[in-house]
Amino acid sequence: EVQLQASGGGLVQTGGSLRLSCVVSGSTLDDYVIGWFRQAPGKEREAVSCIKGGDGSTDYPGSVKGRFTISSDKNKSTVYLQMNSLKPEDTAVYYCAAGIDLTAFYCADWEFRRPYWGQGTLVTVSS
């Protein structure tokens, strides 16, 4: 069974940085697309950054492009989310998920990717 463990959240001031980690066990990164998602209170969950485990191809929806960077370390079976220039609207619970490689738009179609989800890690950005 694939399991994901997210960590690295915390409290940071506006303009600050955080790096989230997602450790994947029970499979290798090559077998999946890994996505970082977030859900703020009262809002729907949204994908923020995604990576194809096999070759490191990435996908960033518009709201975080240029500020967030997703990367992976196959040796550690870990996917990272480097978040820079954080804003109060980035405050949310962040989740990582592993899904099947379905399309090249890696942050799309997660309802069809049969995802495994990790627990969330809370990111709070103070103004």
C-alpha positions as CSV (number, residue, x, y, z in Angstrom):
1,E,0.0,0.0,0.0
2,V,1.3,3.4,-0.9
3,Q,1.6,5.8,2.0
4,L,2.5,9.5,2.0
5,Q,3.8,11.6,4.9
6,A,3.7,15.4,4.6
7,S,5.6,17.7,6.9
8,G,7.2,21.1,7.1
9,G,4.3,23.4,7.7
10,G,4.4,26.2,10.2
11,L,3.9,29.9,10.9
12,V,5.7,32.3,8.7
13,Q,5.4,36.1,8.0
14,T,4.4,37.5,4.7
15,G,7.3,37.3,2.2
16,G,8.8,34.4,4.0
17,S,9.6,30.9,2.8
18,L,8.9,27.3,3.8
19,R,9.8,24.0,2.4
20,L,7.3,21.1,2.6
21,S,8.3,17.5,2.3
22,C,6.3,14.5,1.2
23,V,7.8,11.0,1.9
24,V,6.3,8.3,-0.3
25,S,6.5,4.7,0.9
26,G,5.2,1.4,-0.5
27,S,6.2,2.3,-4.0
28,T,8.8,4.3,-6.0
29,L,8.3,7.8,-7.3
30,D,8.7,6.5,-10.9
31,D,5.2,4.9,-10.7
32,Y,3.3,8.0,-9.9
33,V,2.5,11.7,-10.4
34,I,2.9,13.5,-7.1
35,G,0.8,16.5,-6.4
36,W,0.7,19.1,-3.7
37,F,-2.7,20.5,-2.9
38,R,-4.1,23.0,-0.4
39,Q,-7.4,23.7,1.2
40,A,-8.2,26.9,3.0
41,P,-11.1,27.2,5.4
42,G,-14.4,27.5,3.4
43,K,-12.7,26.8,0.1
44,E,-12.3,23.9,-2.2
45,R,-9.1,21.9,-2.4
46,E,-6.9,23.1,-5.2
47,A,-3.8,21.7,-6.8
48,V,-0.7,23.9,-6.4
49,S,2.2,22.0,-7.9
50,C,2.6,18.6,-9.5
51,I,5.5,16.5,-10.7
52,K,5.9,13.3,-12.7
53,G,7.9,11.0,-10.6
54,G,9.6,9.3,-13.5
55,D,11.2,12.2,-15.3
56,G,10.6,15.2,-13.1
57,S,8.3,17.1,-15.4
58,T,6.3,19.7,-13.6
59,D,3.0,21.5,-13.7
60,Y,2.1,24.7,-11.9
61,P,-1.4,26.2,-11.9
62,G,-1.3,30.0,-12.3
63,S,-1.8,31.2,-8.7
64,V,1.6,30.0,-7.5
65,K,3.7,30.1,-10.6
66,G,7.0,31.7,-10.0
67,R,6.8,31.5,-6.3
68,F,6.5,27.7,-5.6
69,T,8.9,25.0,-6.9
70,I,8.3,21.3,-6.8
71,S,11.2,18.9,-6.9
72,S,11.9,15.3,-6.1
73,D,14.7,13.1,-4.7
74,K,14.2,9.6,-5.8
75,N,16.9,8.3,-3.5
76,K,14.9,9.6,-0.5
77,S,11.5,8.9,-2.2
78,T,10.6,12.4,-1.2
79,V,8.9,15.3,-3.1
80,Y,9.5,18.8,-1.9
81,L,7.5,22.0,-2.3
82,Q,9.6,25.1,-1.9
83,M,7.4,28.1,-1.2
84,N,8.8,31.6,-1.5
85,S,7.3,35.0,-1.2
86,L,4.4,33.7,0.8
87,K,1.2,35.6,1.1
88,P,-1.6,35.5,3.7
89,E,-3.8,33.9,1.0
90,D,-1.4,30.9,0.9
91,T,-2.6,30.0,4.4
92,A,-4.1,26.5,4.1
93,V,-3.7,22.9,5.0
94,Y,-1.3,21.4,2.4
95,Y,-1.6,17.8,1.3
96,C,0.4,15.6,-1.0
97,A,-1.0,12.8,-3.1
98,A,0.2,10.1,-5.5
99,G,-1.8,9.4,-8.6
100,I,-1.5,7.4,-11.8
101,D,0.2,9.1,-14.8
102,L,-2.8,9.9,-16.9
103,T,-2.2,13.1,-18.8
104,A,0.7,15.6,-19.2
105,F,-1.3,18.2,-17.4
106,Y,-0.1,16.8,-14.1
107,C,-2.2,19.0,-11.9
108,A,-5.4,18.2,-13.7
109,D,-7.9,15.3,-13.7
110,W,-7.0,14.1,-10.2
111,E,-10.5,12.7,-9.8
112,F,-9.4,10.1,-12.4
113,R,-5.9,9.4,-11.0
114,R,-7.0,7.1,-8.2
115,P,-4.9,9.0,-5.7
116,Y,-3.4,8.1,-2.4
117,W,-3.5,11.0,0.0
118,G,-1.2,11.9,2.8
119,Q,-2.3,13.8,5.9
120,G,-2.1,17.5,5.8
121,T,0.4,20.0,7.2
122,L,-0.8,23.5,8.2
123,V,0.8,26.5,6.6
124,T,-0.1,29.9,8.2
125,V,1.2,33.1,6.7
126,S,0.8,36.1,9.0
127,S,0.3,39.6,7.6
